[in-house]
Amino acid sequence: MSKVKITQIKSGIDRPLRQKKTLQALGFRKLNQSIELENTPQIAGMIRQVNHLLKVENI
């Protein structure tokens, strides 16, 4: 599987609870934090739900 590097570029404040929980499930704790994850279908779906808050790069 390929890896993706995702960076949170916008805050989860004033977002629906579902989007906040998705950010938390991806592993984000603070703004501008970067995480490298395997690009599984489950992770891709979570990224798609909050893609307006993230910057995604393929590794």
N, C-alpha and C positions, 0 to 999 in steps of 0.2 A: 504494500500500500504506500501511496505517496503521503508526504507530510504537508501540513499547512501551518503557516505562522499567522496568527490573528492578533491584532492589536485593538484594544478598545480606545476609540477616538472621541466618543461622545458619552456623556453621563447617563446613567440609568434613572436619575432623579426625574420625577414627573412622567414616568413611563408606566404602562400597565404592569400589574404584579406578575403576569405571565412572562413579560420580557425581562423583568428584574430577576426572576427565578432562572430563566434561561442563561443569562449572563453569569449568574452564580454557579450554575451547573457546568458551564464551560470552564470555570475556574478563575474568573476575574474577581479581583478584590478591590482594585483601584484603577483610576483613569490612566491611560497611556501604558498600561501593563501589556506585555507581549507574552504569548503562550504558543508553543509548538505542539500540535496534536496530529495523530494519524487521521487521514481523511476517509473516515468510514461513512456509510450512508446516514448513520445516526448523528454524527457530528456535523455533516453537511446540512442536514435538516435544521439543526439548531442554529447554525450560522445563517442559514437563509431566513430564519424567523427574526433575527436581530441584525441583519446585514447593514442597516442604516446607522448602526452604532459602532461598526467594526471596519477595520481595514484588513483585507485578506491577501496573503501572498503565498504562492506555491513554492515549496522548497524542493 
